[in-house]
Amino acid sequence: MIPYGRQDISAEDIDAVRDVLTSDWLTQGQAGPRFEQALATYCGSAHGIAVSNATAALHIACLALDLGPGDMLWTVPNTFVASANCALYCGASVDFVDIDPRTYNMSVAALAEKLAQAEAAGGLPKVVVPVHFAGQSCEMVEIRALADRYGFHIIEDASHAVGGDYRGRKVGDGALSDVTVFSFHPVKIITTGEGGMLMTNVPKLAERLSYLRSHGIIRPMQSPPTADERRSNEDRHGPWMYEQIELGLNYRMTDIQAALGSSQLNRLDAFVERRRELAARYDRLLSKLPVTCPWQHPDTNSAWHLYVIRLRRNELKRSRRQVFEALRAAGIGVNVHYIPVHTQPYYQRLGFKVGMFPEAESYYQDAITLPLFSKMTDAEQDTVVAALTNILA
Ligand SMILES: *Cc1c(COP(=O)(O)O)cnc(C)c1O
């Protein structure tokens, strides 16, 4: 089976992990801060905060922005459930904004319309989570302008997009949002096994995120409370003092993971370049088939986490399901991204109904994710194209 995604682990990656395993620190050593610094520098962001996975990152991003009961978070239905669940972890509620039928990202027009309605009805969101689907950035300048007008925070879910560009700058540079979240799950662009990172340019947020991921505890060398408070606490305790100042979690990344991340980061540009090459090759090889290839907004340069085609249903006799099953039977590990979140049983129980977000639902009806990963050979890609051509004939 040719998988839809797969990690790319080199001898250097293995050496980096082995070095940590034989060192004194398996967690909370220097490998974590080193990875944070390296990725922040790569993205052009002031701060990186490494965590155990992107779901944890989304959770503490919401906490750090004071999202809580009575507040609302908006995201898109065309995403992994984690982009929405993070609000519910905080006791806030979720709503969705439909997607743009060309990019499959959050529609700026739909967002603007929903905001105008919400303002009139008195229900504006506190946080909006645009998801850079498949590695292509959302239209962040437009979303930023709406945030300035309506006063919401932005968490970019860039789980697909590390290494991608928007208007000539790296996704995660933090210029247009409060926080950006990356995932390092093995199917994503670079991996740490499980892992994630938050990027931000806001010092207060960076500080709060760094202790929310570690039980809400600060140590004397970190800053938080006032100097007087700390001095009195140090008097009461001693040099071993630590203080829990908030209810945090244990969402830390281990040094084993961080060392793998730093080593993978050395090849991030090469990974993305190969993905772009393969995507361009798919575009070319599929141009005669009754499928729609991914449209690219001129402001973006995708990291190409996913290559999603849409079947042109009216030109085909076979259903999406039949095409999908035939591809799987031919050894092609296709997938579908995503079942619209609002149609999941859990979200239906919260009151969402099929039909509420027609663009995401229509997209879902005919989408198929083809295999794409940096180690994929041209020959493997030719096998995928031949199988698809044969099945659609
Ligand atoms: C993978 C993914 C996540 C969750 O990432 P984990 O690191 O697996 O927790 C969140 N959002 C999107 C869009 C994703 O693709």
Ligand as a Chemical Component Dictionary entry (heavy atoms), coordinates in Angstrom:
data_LIG
# 
_chem_comp.id                   LIG 
_chem_comp.type                 NON-POLYMER 
_chem_comp.pdbx_formal_charge   0 
_chem_comp.three_letter_code    LIG 
# 
loop_
_chem_comp_atom.comp_id 
_chem_comp_atom.atom_id 
_chem_comp_atom.alt_atom_id 
_chem_comp_atom.type_symbol 
_chem_comp_atom.charge 
_chem_comp_atom.model_Cartn_x 
_chem_comp_atom.model_Cartn_y 
_chem_comp_atom.model_Cartn_z 
_chem_comp_atom.pdbx_ordinal 
LIG C1 C1 C 0 -3.274 17.023 12.993 1  
LIG C2 C2 C 0 -4.156 18.180 13.266 2  
LIG C3 C3 C 0 -4.422 18.651 14.569 3  
LIG C4 C4 C 0 -3.999 17.917 15.794 4  
LIG O1 O1 O 0 -2.669 17.659 15.820 5  
LIG P1 P1 P 0 -2.072 16.660 16.924 6  
LIG O2 O2 O 0 -0.625 17.042 16.953 7  
LIG O3 O3 O 0 -2.294 15.275 16.359 8  
LIG O4 O4 O 0 -2.779 16.875 18.196 9  
LIG C5 C5 C 0 -5.162 19.810 14.718 10 
LIG N1 N1 N 0 -5.648 20.469 13.659 11 
LIG C6 C6 C 0 -5.454 20.033 12.394 12 
LIG C7 C7 C 0 -5.994 20.830 11.261 13 
LIG C8 C8 C 0 -4.711 18.869 12.171 14 
LIG O5 O5 O 0 -4.544 18.431 10.914 15 
# 
loop_
_chem_comp_bond.comp_id 
_chem_comp_bond.atom_id_1 
_chem_comp_bond.atom_id_2 
_chem_comp_bond.value_order 
_chem_comp_bond.pdbx_ordinal 
LIG C1 C2 SING 1  
LIG C2 C3 SING 2  
LIG C2 C8 DOUB 3  
LIG C3 C4 SING 4  
LIG C3 C5 DOUB 5  
LIG C4 O1 SING 6  
LIG O1 P1 SING 7  
LIG P1 O2 DOUB 8  
LIG P1 O3 SING 9  
LIG P1 O4 SING 10 
LIG C5 N1 SING 11 
LIG N1 C6 DOUB 12 
LIG C6 C7 SING 13 
LIG C6 C8 SING 14 
LIG C8 O5 SING 15 
# 
